[in-house]
């Protein structure tokens, strides 16, 4: 578990600013498996946010703000 440098409200505000913008995310899926995805933050809800993936299937994935707080989801520059 990573030491938290921001609180949940700060994370929500930063993700709200990224809504509609294409982002690259590194996701820790556990057991040393890291996925990198490209997509657009589509919706921001009180507990979660959704990302529309930029691939052939255009699937929608949901993440919680706690995932970002703990470091399981990391936004990286494109």
N, C-alpha and C positions, 0 to 999 in steps of 0.2 A: 504494500500500500504506500502510495506516495504522500508526502507531506503537503497538505492543502495550503496554497498561497492565496486563493480567492474563495469567497463564499458562494453559495448557490445563486443568490440574487445577482451578483456580478457576472457569473457565468451565463445566466439567463439573458441579461442585457447584452452581452457580447454576441451571443448566438442570435438574438433578435436583430442585431445590426447586420449580421451575415445572411439574413433571410433573403432568398432570391439570388444569392451570389453563388457561383460555382466554387466548391472547396475540395481539397484533398484531405482525407482523413486516414490516420493509422489506427487500427482497431486491434486491441489485444483480446484474442478469443480464448486465451488460456492454453496451458501446456505448450508454451513457447511457439504459439501460432499467431503471427501478426498478419493482418490483411490490410491492404491499402486500397481505398476506394475513392473514386471521383464522383461527385454528384452535386446537386443543388439543394440547399436547405429549403424545403417546401413550406412546412407549417411549424409553428411554435406554439405549444400548449403549456399549461401550468406545470406539468410533471415531466413531459417528454418533448422531443422535437423529431421531425421526420425528414429523411434525406431521400430524394429521388435520384437513384443511381444512373450514371451516364454509361450505359452499356446496351447491348442488343435487346435485353428484356425490359429495361427501364423499370426495375423493381423498386419498391418503396421499403426503406428500413427505418426502424424507430430506435432512438437512443434516449436514455435518461440523462439529466444534468449531473446526476451522481456519477455516471460513467466518466464524464469529463473531469469532475472534481477529483476522482480517484486516479486518473491517468490511464484508464482503459481505452479512452477515445482521445486522440491527440490530433488537433488541426495542424496541418503543415502547409507551407507556402507552395504555390504552384509555380 
